[in-house]
Amino acid sequence: MKVLGVTSELFPLVKTGGLADVTGALPKALSAHGIETVTLVPGYPRVLEQLENAQVVAETEFLGLNCRLLEAESGDLKFYVLEAPVLYDRPGGLYLDEHGNDYPDNWRRFAILSLAGAWIANGGLHAWRPDVVHAHDWQAAMTPVYLRRHFECKTPTMLTIHNLAFQGQFEFQTLGDLGVPPETYTTECLEYYGRVSFLKGGIQTADFVTTVSPTYAREILSDRSGMGMEGVLRANKTKIKGIVNGIDTDIWDPVNDPCLVGKFDLERLANRDLNRRFLMNLFDMGDRPGPLFAVVSRLTWQKGIDLLIDAVPHIVQMGGRLVICGEGDRDLHERLRNLAKQYAENVAVSIGYNEGLAHLIFGGSDFLIQPSRFEPCGLTQLYALRYGAIPIVGRTGGLSETIIDANDAATGAETATGIQFHPVTTDELQHAIDRAFEVYQDRDRLRKLQSRGMMADFSWAGSGRRYARLFRSMADLPPRIAQLPVVRHQRRILRANEARAN
Ligand SMILES: Nc1ncnc2c1ncn2[C@@H]1O[C@H](COP(=O)(O)OP(=O)(O)O[C@H]2O[C@H](CO)[C@@H](O)[C@H](O)[C@H]2O)[C@@H](O)[C@H]1O
């Protein structure tokens, strides 16, 4: 079975957040179920620079623009790259210019990506045609619309919403240039309060809509969390499903992670201290006692960074330290830089995107703080678990179902893996931080929480199976027995044997 993924980000080629992690890892998980995925991604310069032995497989015109499609492979990934320098070769970021503003032609940049996806799904490349199309977020949400309304093609489509906050809304005037028939501009498809919404078009048209956790799938049906799209989502309720994200345990593996100074597992936990010390030196913080808190995040309102900023004096007063690695809103950059100046010995801030530093922080900090106001799934808490940093999370979306709060009942039952707080306010965050200090004083409790988190299985095995089942049902194909991946405890035994042999 063949799936075409359409996405604006794909790890390791191009990443600004969790979307890339998922589109980069899911193909591997699906291949265990006999599903081949090829992913279409924009030809940003950083993507083109990394291509090896790419073949041009098509030269064609989309919305009046001459484009090339390249086919390439990297590791386990197969992908098509849409080469159109006018659209994707920009001095700023993937979506924003160097001043932090949306590119004014974002509608065209991602309409053309979606159109190219629909063109492939319609058999444009004679050599490869998918059985199912999997579009991700608003940037690819027009793919089902083009497929049905432009090509009149019946290939089944799934749209995954990684974050409902981004909906791809544009002026009514763009409609005439989208290459879709006028009938699409109705409340049944693209029309959204007098504007065009790519995400709405995708939700209305796709055969299936998934979000990245069952809790978020429920939350977005409510007025409180539906971000204005709740009516549309409720009308499509029967085709919405939540499948929790997994993590790529080959990349996120503290035993073999090249970004770590001290590689570790449960038997060699002391090596974590090497990472911690390295971090402290890196940020000139000295190696004093007390917990090291950390944040690795896009710096936005969603992630509750303003709440964290208000809690920093409390952390410092209690004798904790904090490392923040993130990028996002400029006013938050400014406020964080000021905090780092004010509390130079306790607070370190690295503004920017730094994959290696993120790994090191997960592998060296004691607690990862994630005060998200909403969180469709969240991956950083899962990386933190695997790397022995105890997550402190707001109880929302995927955070609420991936972290088990260390309350008395869960502690007694030996199931707790982290600390949750609710509602997501500075007061409650401070209370959660107080609880973290208590845990930190009790080494036995700390170790238990840490080791339970490290043993938790958040690999793609289970969710890969769920996606595979869904894709097969959409293509009307019977389920296949998966080639079972080596299960976790077997891997541990293998590692232990290897260690003994060495
Ligand atoms: N400055 C920085 N330097 C290096 N790495 C950084 C970084 N800032 C963030 N990252 C990395 O980016 C990823 C963030 O993923 P998340 O899933 O936590 O959030 P995001 O909001 O981007 O994703 C959205 O999509 C994902 C995927 O579905 C959902 O889990 C999530 O809830 C939803 O908001 C992680 O790999 C993290 O390590």
The ligand as an SDF file (V2000), in Angstrom:
LIG
                    3D

 38 41  0  0  0  0  0  0  0  0999 V2000
   14.4430   26.2830   20.0770 N   0  0  0  0  0  0  0  0  0  0  0  0
   14.4080   24.9930   19.7860 C   0  0  0  0  0  0  0  0  0  0  0  0
   15.5250   24.3510   19.4220 N   0  0  0  0  0  0  0  0  0  0  0  0
   15.5060   23.0410   19.1070 C   0  0  0  0  0  0  0  0  0  0  0  0
   14.3920   22.2840   19.1110 N   0  0  0  0  0  0  0  0  0  0  0  0
   13.2570   22.8870   19.4500 C   0  0  0  0  0  0  0  0  0  0  0  0
   13.1890   24.2490   19.8070 C   0  0  0  0  0  0  0  0  0  0  0  0
   11.9140   24.5640   20.0940 N   0  0  0  0  0  0  0  0  0  0  0  0
   11.2040   23.4400   19.9410 C   0  0  0  0  0  0  0  0  0  0  0  0
   12.0220   22.4380   19.5460 N   0  0  0  0  0  0  0  0  0  0  0  0
   11.6370   21.0740   19.1850 C   0  0  0  0  0  0  0  0  0  0  0  0
   10.4600   21.1720   18.3930 O   0  0  0  0  0  0  0  0  0  0  0  0
    9.5840   20.1050   18.7260 C   0  0  0  0  0  0  0  0  0  0  0  0
    8.3490   20.6750   19.3870 C   0  0  0  0  0  0  0  0  0  0  0  0
    7.3490   19.7500   19.3080 O   0  0  0  0  0  0  0  0  0  0  0  0
    5.9970   19.8370   20.1400 P   0  0  0  0  0  0  0  0  0  0  0  0
    5.1850   18.7020   19.6910 O   0  0  0  0  0  0  0  0  0  0  0  0
    6.3120   19.8390   21.5820 O   0  0  0  0  0  0  0  0  0  0  0  0
    5.3650   21.2610   19.8080 O   0  0  0  0  0  0  0  0  0  0  0  0
    4.8530   22.0700   18.4840 P   0  0  0  0  0  0  0  0  0  0  0  0
    3.9670   23.0960   19.0640 O   0  0  0  0  0  0  0  0  0  0  0  0
    5.9950   22.5420   17.6910 O   0  0  0  0  0  0  0  0  0  0  0  0
    4.0400   21.0200   17.6160 O   0  0  0  0  0  0  0  0  0  0  0  0
    2.6670   20.9160   17.1980 C   0  0  0  0  0  0  0  0  0  0  0  0
    2.6120   19.6620   16.4940 O   0  0  0  0  0  0  0  0  0  0  0  0
    3.0670   18.5690   17.2920 C   0  0  0  0  0  0  0  0  0  0  0  0
    3.1310   17.3580   16.4070 C   0  0  0  0  0  0  0  0  0  0  0  0
    1.8960   16.8090   16.1690 O   0  0  0  0  0  0  0  0  0  0  0  0
    2.1940   18.3880   18.5160 C   0  0  0  0  0  0  0  0  0  0  0  0
    2.7960   17.4030   19.3360 O   0  0  0  0  0  0  0  0  0  0  0  0
    2.0860   19.6950   19.3000 C   0  0  0  0  0  0  0  0  0  0  0  0
    1.1860   19.5580   20.3790 O   0  0  0  0  0  0  0  0  0  0  0  0
    1.6670   20.8190   18.3600 C   0  0  0  0  0  0  0  0  0  0  0  0
    1.5730   22.0690   19.0390 O   0  0  0  0  0  0  0  0  0  0  0  0
   10.3750   19.1840   19.6240 C   0  0  0  0  0  0  0  0  0  0  0  0
   11.1180   18.2940   18.8400 O   0  0  0  0  0  0  0  0  0  0  0  0
   11.3250   20.1640   20.3310 C   0  0  0  0  0  0  0  0  0  0  0  0
   12.4550   19.5310   20.8420 O   0  0  0  0  0  0  0  0  0  0  0  0
  1  2  1  0
  2  3  1  0
  2  7  2  0
  3  4  2  0
  4  5  1  0
  5  6  2  0
  6  7  1  0
  6 10  1  0
  7  8  1  0
  8  9  2  0
  9 10  1  0
 10 11  1  0
 11 12  1  0
 11 37  1  0
 12 13  1  0
 13 14  1  0
 13 35  1  0
 14 15  1  0
 15 16  1  0
 16 17  2  0
 16 18  1  0
 16 19  1  0
 19 20  1  0
 20 21  2  0
 20 22  1  0
 20 23  1  0
 23 24  1  0
 24 25  1  0
 24 33  1  0
 25 26  1  0
 26 27  1  0
 26 29  1  0
 27 28  1  0
 29 30  1  0
 29 31  1  0
 31 32  1  0
 31 33  1  0
 33 34  1  0
 35 36  1  0
 35 37  1  0
 37 38  1  0
M  END
$$$$
